[in-house]
Amino acid sequence: MTPLVRQSVIKVPSEQFKSAQAVAKSLRLTVYEPTWWPEDVGTLTYQIQEFTSGSYYRIGSVRSDGTPISVLGGRRSDQARLPPEHWYALPELQSWSGLVSETETHCRAVLQKDEQTIQLIGFESVGEIVRAADSLRRVGMEL
């Protein structure tokens, strides 16, 4: 007997922007934007997404195999919890208080900086995670 799998889709209100600086100005929050992305990443989009736990920025795209890849960031929340996966610290991400999780096909990381939680999602390897984290630049609100 095949087990019944249920899936639900939740539509999250979001707003599009032209740049990380426009996102930072709207959120009144410094945004962390990678200056390096894997070669197979398409055009980047800049969004603010509204969740019950708060507003988060999303800078992302889709990889050539259809996998979404993004950086999500926002103010730390007491409600934020890591999904039940195997998470481990990586020495290269120590300055970010970073944790990494790997599956057979992708890696993700959760970083902490300046009272923010920043997630790197849709990367293929720990090496890509480290390279993207090393390239994160602070984008302020000023124009």
C-alpha positions in Angstrom: 0.0 0.0 0.0 1.4 3.4 -1.0 1.5 6.0 1.8 -0.7 9.1 1.3 1.4 12.2 0.9 -0.2 15.5 1.4 1.3 18.8 0.3 0.0 22.3 0.8 1.0 25.5 -1.0 0.9 28.8 0.9 0.9 32.0 -1.2 3.2 34.5 0.5 2.6 38.2 -0.2 5.7 39.7 -1.8 6.9 42.9 -3.5 9.4 43.2 -6.3 12.3 45.7 -6.3 15.0 46.6 -8.8 18.0 46.3 -6.5 19.3 45.3 -3.0 19.5 49.0 -2.1 15.8 49.5 -2.9 15.0 46.5 -0.7 17.2 47.9 2.1 15.5 51.3 1.9 12.0 49.7 2.0 12.8 47.4 4.9 15.0 50.0 6.7 17.5 47.3 7.2 21.0 46.5 5.8 20.8 43.8 3.2 23.5 41.2 2.6 23.9 40.6 -1.2 26.3 38.1 -2.7 28.7 39.5 -5.3 29.3 35.9 -6.5 26.7 33.4 -7.9 27.3 30.1 -9.6 27.6 30.4 -13.4 24.3 28.7 -14.1 22.1 31.2 -12.3 19.7 33.3 -14.3 18.6 36.9 -13.8 18.3 37.9 -10.2 15.1 39.1 -8.6 14.9 41.2 -5.5 11.8 40.8 -3.2 10.4 41.5 0.2 8.2 38.6 1.5 5.8 38.9 4.3 5.4 36.0 6.8 3.6 35.9 10.1 7.1 36.0 11.8 8.1 39.2 9.9 9.4 40.6 6.7 12.3 39.0 4.9 14.3 39.9 1.8 14.9 37.4 -1.0 17.6 37.8 -3.6 17.4 34.9 -6.0 17.0 33.2 -9.3 16.7 29.7 -10.7 19.6 27.5 -11.7 19.8 25.9 -15.1 18.3 22.6 -13.7 15.3 24.5 -12.4 16.4 24.6 -8.8 15.6 27.8 -7.0 18.7 29.5 -5.5 18.5 32.4 -3.1 19.6 34.4 -0.2 16.9 35.1 2.4 17.5 37.6 5.2 15.7 39.5 7.9 15.8 40.4 11.5 16.3 37.6 13.9 13.1 36.1 15.3 12.5 34.1 18.4 10.0 32.1 16.3 12.7 31.1 13.8 13.7 27.4 14.0 15.9 25.3 11.9 14.2 22.5 10.0 14.9 19.0 11.5 17.9 18.2 9.4 21.6 17.4 10.3 23.2 20.8 10.8 26.9 21.3 11.5 29.3 24.2 12.0 31.9 24.9 9.3 35.2 26.6 10.2 35.0 28.8 7.1 31.7 30.2 8.3 32.7 30.8 11.9 32.7 34.6 11.6 29.0 34.3 10.5 28.1 31.8 13.3 27.1 29.6 10.3 25.6 26.2 10.2 25.4 24.0 7.1 23.0 21.2 6.0 23.6 18.9 3.1 21.3 16.6 1.1 22.2 14.4 -1.8 21.7 17.2 -4.3 22.0 20.5 -2.5 23.4 22.4 0.4 22.1 25.3 2.5 23.4 27.4 5.3 22.0 29.6 8.0 24.2 32.6 9.0 23.9 35.1 11.8 25.2 38.7 11.5 24.2 42.1 12.8 21.0 40.8 14.5 20.0 39.1 11.2 19.4 35.6 10.1 20.6 35.0 6.5 19.9 31.7 4.7 21.7 30.5 1.6 19.5 28.1 -0.3 19.8 26.0 -3.5 23.6 25.7 -3.6 25.2 22.5 -5.0 28.1 22.2 -2.6 29.7 23.4 0.6 32.3 25.1 -1.6 29.6 27.1 -3.3 28.1 28.0 0.1 31.5 29.2 1.4 32.2 31.2 -1.8 28.8 32.9 -1.7 29.2 33.7 2.0 32.6 35.1 1.4 31.2 37.4 -1.2 28.3 38.8 0.9 28.4 42.6 0.9 26.5 45.0 3.1 24.0 47.1 1.2 22.7 50.1 3.1 19.6 52.2 2.9 21.1 55.4 1.7 20.7 56.5 -1.9 
